[in-house]
Amino acid sequence: MASDFSFTPCADDSENLKVLLVASLFNCAVVKSADSGTVYPCATFGGKTVFGSNNICRLFYAKSGACNVGLLDDVLDLEEFAVCSFTRLKPKKKIPPAILSDLKANLEQLSLALSLINSSGERRMYEFACLLVYPSLSRVESISKESIPDSLTAVMQICREHSCFSKAEAALKDMQPSCVVAPSSLGPLPQVKIDILTDGLVNSLRILFSAAILHALPMATRLSDTASDHAEAVITRCGNAKFGDFQCNNAMKLSKLLKSNAEYTGSSAPKDIANAIVASLPVNSVVSEASVMPNGFINIRVASGILISTLAGIVSHGVRPPLLEKKRVLVDFSSPNIAKEMHVGHLRSTIIGDALCRMLEFCGHDVLRVNHVGDWGTQFGMLISYLQEAFPDILTTPPNITDLTKIYKAAKERFDKDEEFKTLSRNNVVKLQAGDAACTAIWNLLCDISRKEFQRVYDALDVKLTEVGESYYNEMIPPVLEELTSIGLTETEDKLLLSRLPHFDIPLILRKSDGGYGYDSTDMAAINYRLKTLNRDWLIYITDAGQMGHFHKVFDVAKSAGWANAEQRLDFIGFGVVCGEDGKRFKTRSGDTVRLIDLLDAAKDRMSQSLRQRKEEGKTGLSDEEIVSAASSIGYGAVKYFDLKQNPITNYIFNYDRMLDTKGDTAVYLLFAYARVASILRKGVDEKGFDAHSLSIEELESTISLDDAAERALAFELLQFGEVLRSTLNDLMPNKLCEYLKEVSVKLTDFVTKCHVLNSKETSSRLILCEATRLVLSKLFTLLGIETLEQI
């Protein structure tokens, strides 16, 4: 800042007005921070340089004899100015007449605050600072007595009659404060380490501003308003990009807490607190500007250098995951039933589970993908009996069974109508549980047929799972129930073994009255095995929302039994219903449940028709063979994205036309955006001979420029990859990643529309930006389980 800067207060800026009044009253210099642009009065006392209106008032308060001058270090908030470098400014001695009319409103507010001061003289430092400054308004030549509210005049008279005030006024005549330029630092800055590529942009800002809060206000960690950590910075996107990229919003909350804290003697104004936080910001390459708003919000502008270095890092090293504590995770998802085909109801569990597993694996967690298939239960006695009747030689000549649903329906009809068949079925259940060879062989046949049908779906969706069915836990159930009983977590009622914690509305049935076991007992054995034998740190169960109560009871009993400690995380993701256009469960026209493989094939066929039409219109160069492959990728991807973009807990209407639309928030639009940037990059190589991967990271950084607003907006969006992924996994909501994928694609479209890439003096820089975007988009699609196409 130039040394001849002329400081003029604004009519609506009470803080600048206060600075001017203090400078006029005490004949102080006025200096301005070269970093933040904030203006302060400055004085020297006893060899100590003091900044800030409140500090200077406290200094005179100490000299007046109201407190021990030796305690001056405790009185002054010097850490507020620890990182500011100042340039001296020339103060004006008089208030411009144009703002006199605006003083009344300010003074009325000050009058109300001053009226609360204890007239006994026992007041805190900041209260006395106000007492010193504002009663001195009458000494400023430009203000007439008529300009001062009567209420404030009365308070001023009381203050003047106080002995402390008279001593302070006398001390003014003895002091000759020097006009100085402040040193660049009055204290050590906090030291922090951040890696923008692994910590993510928002988390990096959170680390920086949290360190600044702790440095400026060490007592922030001791404030006891709530259990929240007041020293952790609250970072949000800035509502208006012209003010900045992000905001730090802690000052307002800290202000309220500090006002009621007897230990704190500094200013509790949100703006002062915000200035102190900005002044304590560690040296870093992330923040280029941090400006304080009157309400205490800190607007943050990210440095262009960090945008450039991050883009270069993405191109040079690939897209890296955020830095997270590595955990041993088990995800229980999909879970179809043996002898039943997968239907539309299994879609959400399978897709959500696979996407979360991909994200967890990318972040370095040890992930077990568990398919808890329903391969045990009374229905198998019914199926075994039916197959023995329908195929008497089933053990020597296994039939070619392809439609298990038809067999299941036929067996269920016999079971419901024929008592003799029902008795036979129940006997076969007992035989199966006892290990009867014939029953076990038919059961294995049923399981093998089902697995082949399941795998068709998993192959289409590119989903990998390890089957660990209900039967796996059979032998574990008795010892688990014995353990629960030994620690007092079970009770017996009408021959039922129950587990009923005080808050349960309905207990878990751990053993039936006939001695058999059901879902509750299997799930308790499974969670015991997963936590204690597999030693998993984090369990995630993904089923329909109707099972939420059941699984939370299972979690609560496991915690009460001591199987899960405070460090282990148990999560349930309940999802809503896939509905038809009528808002009811999605079914075929005949009212049957839609087979999942049929639903996927329909999406593929519709996409194939669309691509063939594009070929007829000359809009694509894909061959017939490539159209078949592309239709699968886009069709299956469209189904996945349409599901994943929904909040898991909500129901949604399944509509092929909307999910396959080339416009709007669909996988088709997003894949077209990816193919477009891939095409631009191919032309960059073919026509311009430019390949970003041929450059070193230093060459990449020196080539990139982000002068256009659309360039910066796209680069800024790419930087948020790590934080979005971190937030997605923390909340277990894949729709957050879908929203981010859409935002990147929208910013990309805006960029390539507004900025010429291949015919510009910035072609090399813009091709690098395109490649960084392509890499981020590719990773996002991969994490969602959607295959990308280089050409459509």
Sequence and secondary structure as in RCSB ss.txt:
>XXXX:A:sequence
MASDFSFTPCADDSENLKVLLVASLFNCAVVKSADSGTVYPCATFGGKTVFGSNNICRLFYAKSGACNVGLLDDV
LDLEEFAVCSFTRLKPKKKIPPAILSDLKANLEQLSLALSLINSSGERRMYEFACLLVYPSLSRVESISKESIPD
SLTAVMQICREHSCFSKAEAALKDMQPSCVVAPSSLGPLPQVKIDILTDGLVNSLRILFSAAILHALPMATRLSD
TASDHAEAVITRCGNAKFGDFQCNNAMKLSKLLKSNAEYTGSSAPKDIANAIVASLPVNSVVSEASVMPNGFINI
RVASGILISTLAGIVSHGVRPPLLEKKRVLVDFSSPNIAKEMHVGHLRSTIIGDALCRMLEFCGHDVLRVNHVGD
WGTQFGMLISYLQEAFPDILTTPPNITDLTKIYKAAKERFDKDEEFKTLSRNNVVKLQAGDAACTAIWNLLCDIS
RKEFQRVYDALDVKLTEVGESYYNEMIPPVLEELTSIGLTETEDKLLLSRLPHFDIPLILRKSDGGYGYDSTDMA
AINYRLKTLNRDWLIYITDAGQMGHFHKVFDVAKSAGWANAEQRLDFIGFGVVCGEDGKRFKTRSGDTVRLIDLL
DAAKDRMSQSLRQRKEEGKTGLSDEEIVSAASSIGYGAVKYFDLKQNPITNYIFNYDRMLDTKGDTAVYLLFAYA
RVASILRKGVDEKGFDAHSLSIEELESTISLDDAAERALAFELLQFGEVLRSTLNDLMPNKLCEYLKEVSVKLTD
FVTKCHVLNSKETSSRLILCEATRLVLSKLFTLLGIETLEQI
>XXXX:A:secstr
  TT B    TT HHHHHHHHHHHHHT EEEEETTT  EEEEEEETTEEEESHHHHHHHHHIIIIIS GGGHHHH
  GGGGTT  EEEEB  SS  GGGHHHHHHHHHHHHHHHTTS TTS   HHHHHHHHHGGGGGGSTT  GGGS H
HHHHHHHHHHHSHHHHHHHHHHHH         S SS        HHHH HHHHHHHHHHHHHHHH GGGGG  S
SSS TTS  EEE SSTTT SEEE  HHHHHHHHHT TT  S   HHHHHHHHHHT    SSEEEEEE TTS EEE
EE HHHHHHHHHHHHHH          EEEEE    BTTS  BGGGHHHHHHHHHHHHHHHHTT EEEEEE  B 
 STHHHHHHHHHHHH TTTTTS      HHHHHHHHHHHHHH HHHHHHHHHHHHHHHHT HHHHHHHHHHHHHH
HHHHHHHHHHHT   EE  GGGGGGGHHHHHHHHHHTT  EEETTEEEE  TT SS EEEE TTS   HHHHHHH
HHHIIIIIS  SEEEEEEEGGGHHHHHHHHHHHHHTTSS TT EEEEEEE  EE TTSSB B TTS B BHHHHH
HHHHHHHHHHHHHHHHTT     HHHHHHHHHHHHHHHHHHHHHTS TTS EE  HHHHT SSSSSHHHHHHHHH
HHHHHHHHHHHHH   GGGS HHHHHHH    SHHHHHHHHHHTTHHHHHHHHHHHT THHHHHHHHHHHHHHHH
HHHHS SSSSTTHHHHHHHHHHHHHHHHHHHHHTT    S  
